[in-house]
């Protein structure tokens, strides 16, 4: 069973004083992304864009990576290795090396707080940021933290993200995640998340029918389905 924490969430270091990277020259053309998830329906409709400087995107990637590492360091010492029936259930989907490394934690009377950088991100114009406190679980590198009781599908989903991080590395994962989120204008439709949802649905629909999550991740990555840092935005105007 995963370790359960019943305590006030310790916030650790104050990141508000972190030095920011210098801004790019304002004369450089800035990529653009839609300002509203509702601005384009499935049936089509008007799209609104706002400018987003590449320097701001890089800051967001940096903030996201720092957040994942800091939260991992906070939760890792009190989380427990995946064991027993939970471990057995995930065999055949994930490599043993990952299952040997990953840790899990159920929170009690507490939830994971939203990232410290959200106010800064909103000031830069980033929208549709997910409310982490309402997520069933959050993966911090190799630690999966549950806001609610751990379930098999939520565990599988969390392990997919741990596998993505293991296959791609933190730098590539955070870069593609942030750019995919901006392009999709939705946390749930970002390719990293969409793939995790597709794989956990496949797991739930056919229990016991094993497949390699790592192979699926590599296939998406190599095919460019997670996106690209070189051409992340579409200008539809």
SVG drawing of the C-alpha trace seen along z (x, -y; Angstrom):
<svg xmlns="http://www.w3.org/2000/svg" viewBox="-20 -46 39 57">
<polyline fill="none" stroke="black" stroke-width="0.4" points="0.0,0.0 1.2,-3.5 2.4,-5.7 -0.3,-8.2 0.6,-11.7 -1.7,-13.7 -0.1,-17.0 0.0,-20.6 1.7,-20.9 5.2,-22.2 6.0,-24.7 9.8,-24.5 11.9,-27.3 10.5,-30.6 10.9,-30.6 9.7,-34.1 13.2,-35.6 14.6,-33.3 16.5,-35.3 14.7,-35.6 16.3,-35.2 16.8,-38.4 14.0,-39.3 14.5,-38.7 14.7,-41.7 11.1,-43.1 11.6,-43.4 11.8,-39.6 8.5,-38.2 6.7,-36.4 4.8,-33.2 1.1,-33.3 -1.4,-31.1 -5.1,-31.3 -6.3,-33.1 -9.4,-31.0 -10.2,-27.3 -13.7,-28.3 -12.7,-30.5 -12.8,-27.6 -15.4,-24.9 -15.2,-21.5 -17.5,-22.9 -15.3,-25.8 -15.6,-29.4 -13.6,-32.6 -10.1,-32.3 -8.5,-34.9 -4.7,-35.1 -2.3,-36.8 1.4,-37.2 3.7,-35.0 7.4,-35.7 9.7,-32.8 11.5,-34.0 8.3,-33.6 7.8,-30.1 11.3,-29.2 10.6,-30.7 7.5,-28.5 9.5,-25.4 12.1,-26.3 9.4,-27.0 7.7,-23.6 11.0,-21.7 11.9,-23.4 8.4,-22.6 8.7,-18.9 12.1,-18.6 11.2,-20.5 8.0,-18.6 9.8,-15.3 12.4,-16.2 9.7,-17.1 7.5,-13.9 10.2,-11.3 11.4,-10.7 7.8,-10.0 6.6,-8.0 6.9,-4.2 8.0,-1.9 5.3,-0.3 4.8,3.2 2.3,6.1 -0.7,6.4 -0.2,2.9 3.2,3.8 2.0,7.1 -0.9,5.4 1.6,3.1 4.0,5.8 3.8,6.5 3.0,2.8 6.1,1.0 9.7,2.0 10.9,3.5 13.5,0.8 10.8,-1.9 8.6,0.2 11.6,0.7 12.3,-3.1 8.9,-4.7 7.3,-5.7 3.7,-6.4 2.0,-8.4 -1.6,-8.9 -2.4,-12.3 -5.0,-12.4 -6.8,-15.7 -4.5,-17.5 -4.0,-18.0 -1.1,-18.9 -1.0,-22.7 -1.0,-24.5 2.5,-25.5 4.2,-28.5 4.7,-29.9 1.0,-30.2 0.7,-34.0 3.8,-34.7 2.5,-32.6 -0.9,-34.4 1.0,-37.8 2.7,-36.5 -0.7,-35.7 -0.7,-31.9 -4.3,-30.7 -6.2,-27.5 -3.7,-26.4 -5.0,-23.2 -6.1,-23.2 -3.7,-20.6 -5.7,-20.4 -8.6,-18.8 -6.5,-16.1 -6.7,-12.5 -2.9,-12.2 0.2,-14.1 3.5,-12.7 6.7,-14.3 9.4,-12.6 9.4,-9.2 6.9,-9.9 3.2,-9.6 1.2,-11.6 -2.5,-10.9 -4.9,-13.6 -7.5,-10.8 -7.3,-7.0 -5.1,-5.3 -7.0,-3.4 -5.6,-1.1 -6.4,-3.4 -5.1,-6.5 -1.9,-4.6 -1.5,-3.5 -1.9,-7.1 0.6,-8.4 3.1,-5.7 2.7,-6.6 4.0,-10.1 6.8,-8.6 7.7,-6.5 7.5,-9.5 9.9,-11.3 12.2,-8.3 12.2,-7.8 12.4,-11.5 14.3,-13.0 13.2,-15.9 14.3,-18.6 12.5,-17.1 9.4,-16.2 8.9,-19.7 9.6,-21.4 7.2,-19.3 4.6,-19.3 4.5,-23.1 4.5,-23.7 1.8,-21.0 -0.3,-22.6 -0.1,-26.1 -0.8,-24.7 -3.8,-22.6 -5.1,-25.5 -6.0,-22.7 -4.3,-20.7 -6.3,-17.6 -5.7,-17.9 -1.9,-18.4 -0.3,-15.4 1.5,-14.2 -1.8,-14.1 -3.9,-12.9 -1.6,-9.9 -1.6,-9.1 -5.5,-9.1 -5.5,-6.9 -3.2,-4.4 -5.0,-4.2 -8.3,-3.8 -6.7,-0.9 -5.5,0.6 -9.0,0.3 -10.8,1.7 -8.7,4.8 -7.4,5.8 -4.6,8.3 -3.8,7.7 -0.3,6.5 1.5,4.0 4.7,2.0 4.0,-1.6 7.6,-2.5 7.3,-1.3 4.1,-3.3 5.9,-6.4 8.9,-6.0 6.6,-5.4 4.7,-8.7 7.9,-10.6 9.7,-9.4 6.7,-10.1 6.5,-13.7 3.1,-13.2 4.3,-14.9 5.1,-18.0 8.3,-19.8 10.2,-22.6 11.1,-24.0 7.6,-24.6 5.2,-24.5 2.5,-27.0 0.0,-27.3 -0.9,-30.8 -4.5,-30.5 -5.0,-34.2"/>
</svg>
